Amino acid sequence: MPRKKTVVTPPAPSPVPGRQVTPIQRQTLTGMTLDALRERILQGEYPEGEPLRQDAIAEELGVSRIPVREALRQLDAEGLVTFSPHRGAVVSTMSLQEITELFELRADIESDLLRRAVPHMTADDQTRAAEILVAYEFALRSGEVAKYGELNWQFHSTLYAPAGRLFTMGMVSKLHQQSDRYLRMQLALTHGETRARDEHRAIATAVKHADVRLAAKLMREHILGAGRSLITFLEEYRGEQQAKARRRATS
């Protein structure tokens, strides 16, 4: 079934009295195109290994090929897209071993970030994290998987920010983008809301009590547990997809 065409329209510039404003339309369109493509990949609308043909995407989004090309290169830098000499841009695919490594890396880095952050946590930081957690839990109950990924990152990053490790935060952000699309797919198909909710609450409580060791331990276990659960899910899911493909090939 053909995808519904989406026209990416840049916002109108705000007029300034006495000055003629020329909008930087190319940059605006590139950013909006980037957001649109990233969201389609994270939601699984563009599945693993699917070719991303610039002409078709430009037609779908109602833009020229220029912002599409620039957006694809940014997604390549984020690890969501891979450029192949023969196929062009395709949605990147991670092996189960790579996904295991990704979550182990996240567990190491993020537990260390939280360990560094807790001693510098303010009451405002804790309030902000609690508010995000409420919105996150509402998104889970409502089945809003797209919001889940964003709010999950907001919760984690709010806890880590007091550590003041900007370079490390940039790395962790990319790791979250890599894992987010798989976690969204898993959540949408298996409804694992309760575990995620309870583990986040336990982490927030440890942070509130300034229990550095417990907070870091719970964060590490949370991430590693999510990784193990995801691997189990993907083994079954990919096996089913391969079986369906074989049946189609022989029918």
CYANA upper distance limits for C-alpha pairs under 8 A (distance plus 0.5 A):
  3 ARG  CA     60 GLU  CA      8.09
  4 LYS  CA     60 GLU  CA      7.77
  5 LYS  CA     59 GLU  CA      8.01
  5 LYS  CA     60 GLU  CA      4.99
  5 LYS  CA     61 LEU  CA      6.56
  5 LYS  CA     62 GLY  CA      8.02
  6 THR  CA     60 GLU  CA      6.23
  6 THR  CA     61 LEU  CA      5.08
  6 THR  CA     62 GLY  CA      7.02
  7 VAL  CA     60 GLU  CA      7.72
  7 VAL  CA     61 LEU  CA      5.15
  7 VAL  CA     62 GLY  CA      5.00
  7 VAL  CA     63 VAL  CA      7.75
  8 VAL  CA     29 LEU  CA      7.66
  8 VAL  CA     32 MET  CA      7.32
  8 VAL  CA     33 THR  CA      7.45
  8 VAL  CA     61 LEU  CA      6.12
  8 VAL  CA     62 GLY  CA      6.59
  8 VAL  CA     63 VAL  CA      7.27
  9 THR  CA     29 LEU  CA      7.92
 10 PRO  CA     25 GLN  CA      7.49
 10 PRO  CA     28 THR  CA      6.65
 10 PRO  CA     29 LEU  CA      6.62
 10 PRO  CA     32 MET  CA      8.13
 13 PRO  CA     21 VAL  CA      7.80
 13 PRO  CA     23 PRO  CA      6.69
 15 PRO  CA     19 ARG  CA      8.30
 15 PRO  CA     20 GLN  CA      8.18
 15 PRO  CA     21 VAL  CA      7.34
 16 VAL  CA     20 GLN  CA      7.74
 16 VAL  CA     21 VAL  CA      7.79
 24 ILE  CA     28 THR  CA      6.94
 25 GLN  CA     29 LEU  CA      6.48
 26 ARG  CA     30 THR  CA      6.58
 26 ARG  CA     67 PRO  CA      7.36
 27 GLN  CA     31 GLY  CA      6.77
 27 GLN  CA     67 PRO  CA      8.37
 28 THR  CA     32 MET  CA      6.78
 29 LEU  CA     33 THR  CA      6.34
 29 LEU  CA     63 VAL  CA      8.25
 29 LEU  CA     67 PRO  CA      6.65
 30 THR  CA     34 LEU  CA      6.46
 30 THR  CA     66 ILE  CA      8.46
 30 THR  CA     67 PRO  CA      4.83
 30 THR  CA     68 VAL  CA      7.39
 30 THR  CA     70 GLU  CA      7.11
 30 THR  CA     71 ALA  CA      6.51
 31 GLY  CA     35 ASP  CA      6.75
 31 GLY  CA     67 PRO  CA      8.48
 31 GLY  CA     71 ALA  CA      7.80
 32 MET  CA     36 ALA  CA      6.70
 33 THR  CA     37 LEU  CA      6.65
 33 THR  CA     61 LEU  CA      8.10
 33 THR  CA     67 PRO  CA      7.03
 33 THR  CA     68 VAL  CA      6.91
 33 THR  CA     71 ALA  CA      6.87
 34 LEU  CA     38 ARG  CA      6.49
 34 LEU  CA     68 VAL  CA      8.01
 34 LEU  CA     71 ALA  CA      5.13
 34 LEU  CA     72 LEU  CA      7.84
 34 LEU  CA     74 GLN  CA      8.11
 34 LEU  CA     75 LEU  CA      8.06
 35 ASP  CA     39 GLU  CA      6.61
 36 ALA  CA     40 ARG  CA      6.86
 37 LEU  CA     41 ILE  CA      6.84
 37 LEU  CA     71 ALA  CA      8.23
 38 ARG  CA     42 LEU  CA      6.65
 38 ARG  CA     75 LEU  CA      7.68
 38 ARG  CA     80 LEU  CA      8.34
 39 GLU  CA     43 GLN  CA      6.49
 40 ARG  CA     44 GLY  CA      6.65
 40 ARG  CA     45 GLU  CA      5.52
 40 ARG  CA     46 TYR  CA      6.32
 41 ILE  CA     45 GLU  CA      6.43
 41 ILE  CA     46 TYR  CA      5.47
 41 ILE  CA     47 PRO  CA      7.19
 41 ILE  CA     80 LEU  CA      8.04
 41 ILE  CA     91 VAL  CA      7.84
 41 ILE  CA    181 ARG  CA      7.49
 42 LEU  CA    177 GLN  CA      8.35
 42 LEU  CA    180 ASP  CA      7.06
 42 LEU  CA    181 ARG  CA      4.61
 42 LEU  CA    182 TYR  CA      8.23
 42 LEU  CA    184 ARG  CA      7.90
 43 GLN  CA    146 ALA  CA      7.25
 43 GLN  CA    181 ARG  CA      6.58
 43 GLN  CA    184 ARG  CA      7.26
 43 GLN  CA    185 MET  CA      7.55
 44 GLY  CA     48 GLU  CA      8.41
 44 GLY  CA    181 ARG  CA      7.20
 44 GLY  CA    185 MET  CA      7.43
 46 TYR  CA     50 GLU  CA      6.86
 46 TYR  CA     91 VAL  CA      7.51
 47 PRO  CA     91 VAL  CA      7.20
 48 GLU  CA     90 VAL  CA      8.35
 48 GLU  CA     91 VAL  CA      5.68
 48 GLU  CA     92 SER  CA      6.39
 48 GLU  CA     93 THR  CA      5.71
 49 GLY  CA     90 VAL  CA      6.07
 49 GLY  CA     91 VAL  CA      5.45
 49 GLY  CA     92 SER  CA      6.42
 49 GLY  CA     93 THR  CA      6.51
 50 GLU  CA     90 VAL  CA      5.84
 50 GLU  CA     91 VAL  CA      5.94
 51 PRO  CA     87 ARG  CA      7.29
 51 PRO  CA     88 GLY  CA      7.61
 51 PRO  CA     89 ALA  CA      6.41
 51 PRO  CA     90 VAL  CA      4.70
 51 PRO  CA     91 VAL  CA      7.09
 52 LEU  CA     57 ILE  CA      7.72
 52 LEU  CA     88 GLY  CA      8.05
 52 LEU  CA     89 ALA  CA      5.86
 52 LEU  CA     90 VAL  CA      5.80
 52 LEU  CA     91 VAL  CA      7.58
 53 ARG  CA     57 ILE  CA      6.70
 53 ARG  CA     88 GLY  CA      8.20
 53 ARG  CA     89 ALA  CA      7.63
 54 GLN  CA     58 ALA  CA      6.43
 54 GLN  CA     65 ARG  CA      6.53
 54 GLN  CA     68 VAL  CA      6.77
 54 GLN  CA     69 ARG  CA      7.29
 55 ASP  CA     59 GLU  CA      6.70
 55 ASP  CA     65 ARG  CA      6.92
 56 ALA  CA     60 GLU  CA      6.59
 57 ILE  CA     61 LEU  CA      6.57
 57 ILE  CA     68 VAL  CA      7.70
 58 ALA  CA     62 GLY  CA      6.20
 58 ALA  CA     63 VAL  CA      5.48
 58 ALA  CA     64 SER  CA      5.97
 58 ALA  CA     65 ARG  CA      6.05
 58 ALA  CA     68 VAL  CA      6.89
 59 GLU  CA     63 VAL  CA      7.11
 59 GLU  CA     64 SER  CA      8.25
 63 VAL  CA     67 PRO  CA      7.81
 63 VAL  CA     68 VAL  CA      8.22
 64 SER  CA     68 VAL  CA      7.59
 65 ARG  CA     69 ARG  CA      6.48
 66 ILE  CA     70 GLU  CA      6.82
 67 PRO  CA     71 ALA  CA      6.44
 68 VAL  CA     72 LEU  CA      6.63
 69 ARG  CA     73 ARG  CA      6.90
 70 GLU  CA     74 GLN  CA      6.93
 71 ALA  CA     75 LEU  CA      6.74
 72 LEU  CA     76 ASP  CA      6.60
 72 LEU  CA     81 VAL  CA      7.39
 72 LEU  CA     89 ALA  CA      7.82
 73 ARG  CA     77 ALA  CA      6.92
 73 ARG  CA     81 VAL  CA      8.42
 74 GLN  CA     78 GLU  CA      6.88
 75 LEU  CA     79 GLY  CA      6.71
 75 LEU  CA     80 LEU  CA      5.88
 75 LEU  CA     81 VAL  CA      5.90
 76 ASP  CA     80 LEU  CA      6.35
 76 ASP  CA     81 VAL  CA      4.94
 76 ASP  CA     82 THR  CA      6.06
 76 ASP  CA     83 PHE  CA      7.84
 77 ALA  CA     81 VAL  CA      8.38
 78 GLU  CA    174 LYS  CA      6.63
 78 GLU  CA    177 GLN  CA      8.16
 78 GLU  CA    178 GLN  CA      8.45
 79 GLY  CA     92 SER  CA      7.53
 79 GLY  CA    174 LYS  CA      8.28
 79 GLY  CA    178 GLN  CA      7.32
 80 LEU  CA     91 VAL  CA      6.63
 80 LEU  CA     92 SER  CA      5.90
 80 LEU  CA    177 GLN  CA      8.36
 80 LEU  CA    178 GLN  CA      7.16
 81 VAL  CA     89 ALA  CA      6.91
 81 VAL  CA     90 VAL  CA      6.15
 81 VAL  CA     91 VAL  CA      5.13
 81 VAL  CA     92 SER  CA      5.31
 82 THR  CA     89 ALA  CA      6.12
 82 THR  CA     90 VAL  CA      5.94
 82 THR  CA     91 VAL  CA      6.78
 82 THR  CA     92 SER  CA      5.80
 83 PHE  CA     87 ARG  CA      8.02
 83 PHE  CA     88 GLY  CA      5.71
 83 PHE  CA     89 ALA  CA      4.89
 83 PHE  CA     90 VAL  CA      6.83
 84 SER  CA     88 GLY  CA      5.36
 84 SER  CA     89 ALA  CA      6.71
 84 SER  CA     90 VAL  CA      7.83
 94 MET  CA     98 GLU  CA      6.35
 94 MET  CA     99 ILE  CA      6.80
 95 SER  CA     99 ILE  CA      6.76
 96 LEU  CA    100 THR  CA      6.63
 96 LEU  CA    231 ILE  CA      6.92
 96 LEU  CA    234 LEU  CA      8.28
 96 LEU  CA    235 GLU  CA      8.36
 97 GLN  CA    101 GLU  CA      6.74
 98 GLU  CA    102 LEU  CA      6.59
 99 ILE  CA    103 PHE  CA      6.85
 99 ILE  CA    179 SER  CA      8.11
 99 ILE  CA    227 GLY  CA      8.02
 99 ILE  CA    231 ILE  CA      8.08
100 THR  CA    104 GLU  CA      6.75
100 THR  CA    227 GLY  CA      6.87
100 THR  CA    228 ARG  CA      8.03
100 THR  CA    231 ILE  CA      7.80
101 GLU  CA    105 LEU  CA      6.54
102 LEU  CA    106 ARG  CA      6.65
102 LEU  CA    175 LEU  CA      7.51
102 LEU  CA    179 SER  CA      8.18
103 PHE  CA    107 ALA  CA      6.52
103 PHE  CA    179 SER  CA      8.42
103 PHE  CA    223 ILE  CA      6.94
103 PHE  CA    224 LEU  CA      6.61
103 PHE  CA    227 GLY  CA      6.04
104 GLU  CA    108 ASP  CA      6.83
104 GLU  CA    223 ILE  CA      8.33
104 GLU  CA    224 LEU  CA      6.88
104 GLU  CA    227 GLY  CA      8.44
105 LEU  CA    109 ILE  CA      6.70
106 ARG  CA    110 GLU  CA      6.16
106 ARG  CA    172 VAL  CA      7.49
106 ARG  CA    175 LEU  CA      7.48
106 ARG  CA    223 ILE  CA      7.60
107 ALA  CA    111 SER  CA      6.34
107 ALA  CA    219 MET  CA      7.76
107 ALA  CA    220 ARG  CA      5.30
107 ALA  CA    221 GLU  CA      8.17
107 ALA  CA    223 ILE  CA      6.05
107 ALA  CA    224 LEU  CA      6.79
108 ASP  CA    112 ASP  CA      6.86
108 ASP  CA    220 ARG  CA      7.50
109 ILE  CA    113 LEU  CA      6.69
109 ILE  CA    168 THR  CA      8.48
109 ILE  CA    172 VAL  CA      8.08
110 GLU  CA    114 LEU  CA      6.62
110 GLU  CA    160 TYR  CA      8.17
110 GLU  CA    172 VAL  CA      8.00
110 GLU  CA    219 MET  CA      7.85
110 GLU  CA    220 ARG  CA      7.87
111 SER  CA    115 ARG  CA      6.65
111 SER  CA    216 ALA  CA      5.17
111 SER  CA    217 LYS  CA      7.50
111 SER  CA    219 MET  CA      6.20
111 SER  CA    220 ARG  CA      5.94
112 ASP  CA    116 ARG  CA      6.80
112 ASP  CA    216 ALA  CA      7.41
113 LEU  CA    117 ALA  CA      6.55
113 LEU  CA    160 TYR  CA      6.12
113 LEU  CA    163 ALA  CA      6.83
113 LEU  CA    165 ARG  CA      8.25
114 LEU  CA    118 VAL  CA      6.51
114 LEU  CA    159 LEU  CA      7.08
114 LEU  CA    160 TYR  CA      5.84
114 LEU  CA    163 ALA  CA      7.83
114 LEU  CA    212 VAL  CA      8.26
114 LEU  CA    215 ALA  CA      7.75
114 LEU  CA    216 ALA  CA      6.40
114 LEU  CA    219 MET  CA      8.44
115 ARG  CA    119 PRO  CA      8.31
115 ARG  CA    212 VAL  CA      6.07
115 ARG  CA    213 ARG  CA      7.56
115 ARG  CA    215 ALA  CA      7.86
115 ARG  CA    216 ALA  CA      6.07
116 ARG  CA    120 HIS  CA      8.27
116 ARG  CA    160 TYR  CA      8.48
116 ARG  CA    162 PRO  CA      8.42
116 ARG  CA    163 ALA  CA      5.71
117 ALA  CA    121 MET  CA      6.75
117 ALA  CA    159 LEU  CA      7.45
117 ALA  CA    160 TYR  CA      6.06
117 ALA  CA    161 ALA  CA      7.33
117 ALA  CA    162 PRO  CA      5.31
117 ALA  CA    163 ALA  CA      4.46
117 ALA  CA    164 GLY  CA      8.20
118 VAL  CA    159 LEU  CA      8.21
118 VAL  CA    162 PRO  CA      7.88
118 VAL  CA    163 ALA  CA      8.17
118 VAL  CA    207 VAL  CA      6.76
118 VAL  CA    210 ALA  CA      6.67
118 VAL  CA    211 ASP  CA      8.36
118 VAL  CA    212 VAL  CA      6.61
119 PRO  CA    210 ALA  CA      7.37
119 PRO  CA    212 VAL  CA      7.98
120 HIS  CA    162 PRO  CA      6.17
120 HIS  CA    163 ALA  CA      7.44
121 MET  CA    125 ASP  CA      6.54
121 MET  CA    126 GLN  CA      7.58
121 MET  CA    159 LEU  CA      8.43
121 MET  CA    162 PRO  CA      6.43
122 THR  CA    126 GLN  CA      6.96
123 ALA  CA    127 THR  CA      6.65
124 ASP  CA    128 ARG  CA      6.57
125 ASP  CA    129 ALA  CA      6.71
125 ASP  CA    158 THR  CA      7.41
125 ASP  CA    159 LEU  CA      7.84
126 GLN  CA    130 ALA  CA      6.64
126 GLN  CA    159 LEU  CA      8.36
126 GLN  CA    204 ALA  CA      8.41
126 GLN  CA    207 VAL  CA      8.35
126 GLN  CA    208 LYS  CA      7.21
127 THR  CA    131 GLU  CA      6.69
128 ARG  CA    132 ILE  CA      6.76
128 ARG  CA    158 THR  CA      7.90
129 ALA  CA    133 LEU  CA      6.65
129 ALA  CA    155 PHE  CA      6.12
129 ALA  CA    158 THR  CA      6.57
129 ALA  CA    159 LEU  CA      7.30
129 ALA  CA    204 ALA  CA      8.16
130 ALA  CA    134 VAL  CA      6.87
130 ALA  CA    204 ALA  CA      7.92
131 GLU  CA    135 ALA  CA      6.99
132 ILE  CA    136 TYR  CA      6.48
132 ILE  CA    151 LEU  CA      7.06
132 ILE  CA    154 GLN  CA      7.49
132 ILE  CA    155 PHE  CA      6.39
133 LEU  CA    137 GLU  CA      6.58
133 LEU  CA    151 LEU  CA      8.22
133 LEU  CA    155 PHE  CA      7.00
133 LEU  CA    200 HIS  CA      8.19
133 LEU  CA    201 ARG  CA      8.42
134 VAL  CA    138 PHE  CA      6.75
135 ALA  CA    139 ALA  CA      6.73
135 ALA  CA    151 LEU  CA      7.84
136 TYR  CA    140 LEU  CA      6.85
136 TYR  CA    147 LYS  CA      8.16
136 TYR  CA    148 TYR  CA      6.55
136 TYR  CA    151 LEU  CA      5.99
136 TYR  CA    152 ASN  CA      7.21
137 GLU  CA    141 ARG  CA      6.76
137 GLU  CA    197 ARG  CA      7.02
138 PHE  CA    142 SER  CA      6.56
139 ALA  CA    143 GLY  CA      6.51
139 ALA  CA    144 GLU  CA      5.49
139 ALA  CA    145 VAL  CA      7.55
139 ALA  CA    147 LYS  CA      6.82
139 ALA  CA    148 TYR  CA      6.45
140 LEU  CA    144 GLU  CA      6.72
140 LEU  CA    145 VAL  CA      7.47
140 LEU  CA    148 TYR  CA      7.04
140 LEU  CA    193 GLU  CA      6.60
141 ARG  CA    193 GLU  CA      8.13
143 GLY  CA    188 ALA  CA      8.12
144 GLU  CA    148 TYR  CA      6.91
145 VAL  CA    149 GLY  CA      7.38
145 VAL  CA    184 ARG  CA      6.56
145 VAL  CA    187 LEU  CA      7.83
145 VAL  CA    188 ALA  CA      7.04
146 ALA  CA    150 GLU  CA      7.72
146 ALA  CA    184 ARG  CA      7.90
147 LYS  CA    151 LEU  CA      6.57
148 TYR  CA    152 ASN  CA      6.35
148 TYR  CA    184 ARG  CA      8.10
149 GLY  CA    153 TRP  CA      6.87
149 GLY  CA    180 ASP  CA      6.59
149 GLY  CA    184 ARG  CA      7.31
150 GLU  CA    154 GLN  CA      6.77
151 LEU  CA    155 PHE  CA      6.60
152 ASN  CA    156 HIS  CA      6.84
153 TRP  CA    157 SER  CA      6.34
153 TRP  CA    173 SER  CA      8.33
153 TRP  CA    176 HIS  CA      7.69
154 GLN  CA    158 THR  CA      6.37
155 PHE  CA    159 LEU  CA      6.99
156 HIS  CA    160 TYR  CA      6.91
157 SER  CA    161 ALA  CA      6.35
157 SER  CA    169 MET  CA      8.15
158 THR  CA    162 PRO  CA      8.30
160 TYR  CA    164 GLY  CA      8.43
160 TYR  CA    169 MET  CA      8.31
161 ALA  CA    165 ARG  CA      7.83
161 ALA  CA    169 MET  CA      8.33
165 ARG  CA    169 MET  CA      6.63
166 LEU  CA    170 GLY  CA      6.80
167 PHE  CA    171 MET  CA      7.13
168 THR  CA    172 VAL  CA      6.73
169 MET  CA    173 SER  CA      6.56
170 GLY  CA    174 LYS  CA      7.11
171 MET  CA    175 LEU  CA      6.94
172 VAL  CA    176 HIS  CA      6.68
173 SER  CA    177 GLN  CA      6.90
174 LYS  CA    178 GLN  CA      6.87
175 LEU  CA    179 SER  CA      6.88
176 HIS  CA    180 ASP  CA      6.12
177 GLN  CA    181 ARG  CA      7.61
178 GLN  CA    182 TYR  CA      8.41
179 SER  CA    183 LEU  CA      6.75
180 ASP  CA    184 ARG  CA      6.49
181 ARG  CA    185 MET  CA      6.75
182 TYR  CA    186 GLN  CA      6.61
182 TYR  CA    230 LEU  CA      7.97
183 LEU  CA    187 LEU  CA      6.49
183 LEU  CA    230 LEU  CA      7.42
184 ARG  CA    188 ALA  CA      6.54
185 MET  CA    189 LEU  CA      6.73
186 GLN  CA    190 THR  CA      6.28
186 GLN  CA    191 HIS  CA      8.06
186 GLN  CA    192 GLY  CA      8.42
186 GLN  CA    230 LEU  CA      7.31
186 GLN  CA    233 PHE  CA      7.37
187 LEU  CA    191 HIS  CA      5.42
187 LEU  CA    192 GLY  CA      6.14
187 LEU  CA    193 GLU  CA      7.73
192 GLY  CA    196 ALA  CA      7.47
193 GLU  CA    197 ARG  CA      6.65
194 THR  CA    198 ASP  CA      6.63
195 ARG  CA    199 GLU  CA      6.62
196 ALA  CA    200 HIS  CA      6.66
197 ARG  CA    201 ARG  CA      6.77
198 ASP  CA    202 ALA  CA      6.77
199 GLU  CA    203 ILE  CA      6.79
199 GLU  CA    218 LEU  CA      8.08
199 GLU  CA    222 HIS  CA      6.92
200 HIS  CA    204 ALA  CA      6.67
201 ARG  CA    205 THR  CA      6.67
202 ALA  CA    206 ALA  CA      6.81
202 ALA  CA    218 LEU  CA      7.98
203 ILE  CA    207 VAL  CA      6.73
203 ILE  CA    215 ALA  CA      5.96
203 ILE  CA    218 LEU  CA      6.50
203 ILE  CA    219 MET  CA      7.01
204 ALA  CA    208 LYS  CA      6.61
204 ALA  CA    215 ALA  CA      8.32
205 THR  CA    209 HIS  CA      6.83
206 ALA  CA    210 ALA  CA      6.73
206 ALA  CA    211 ASP  CA      5.79
206 ALA  CA    212 VAL  CA      7.94
206 ALA  CA    214 LEU  CA      6.76
206 ALA  CA    215 ALA  CA      5.56
207 VAL  CA    211 ASP  CA      6.51
207 VAL  CA    212 VAL  CA      7.51
207 VAL  CA    215 ALA  CA      6.34
211 ASP  CA    215 ALA  CA      6.51
212 VAL  CA    216 ALA  CA      6.67
213 ARG  CA    217 LYS  CA      6.62
214 LEU  CA    218 LEU  CA      6.50
215 ALA  CA    219 MET  CA      6.64
216 ALA  CA    220 ARG  CA      6.67
217 LYS  CA    221 GLU  CA      6.72
218 LEU  CA    222 HIS  CA      6.41
219 MET  CA    223 ILE  CA      6.77
220 ARG  CA    224 LEU  CA      6.67
221 GLU  CA    225 GLY  CA      6.26
222 HIS  CA    226 ALA  CA      6.66
223 ILE  CA    227 GLY  CA      6.73
224 LEU  CA    228 ARG  CA      6.76
225 GLY  CA    229 SER  CA      6.67
226 ALA  CA    230 LEU  CA      6.52
227 GLY  CA    231 ILE  CA      6.68
228 ARG  CA    232 THR  CA      6.86
229 SER  CA    233 PHE  CA      6.78
230 LEU  CA    234 LEU  CA      6.55
231 ILE  CA    235 GLU  CA      6.57
232 THR  CA    236 GLU  CA      7.09
233 PHE  CA    237 TYR  CA      6.54
234 LEU  CA    238 ARG  CA      6.17
235 GLU  CA    239 GLY  CA      6.54
236 GLU  CA    240 GLU  CA      6.71
237 TYR  CA    241 GLN  CA      6.77
238 ARG  CA    242 GLN  CA      6.60
239 GLY  CA    243 ALA  CA      6.71
240 GLU  CA    244 LYS  CA      6.71
241 GLN  CA    245 ALA  CA      6.73
242 GLN  CA    246 ARG  CA      6.76
243 ALA  CA    247 ARG  CA      6.75
244 LYS  CA    248 ARG  CA      6.73
245 ALA  CA    249 ALA  CA      6.69
246 ARG  CA    250 THR  CA      6.82
247 ARG  CA    251 SER  CA      6.53
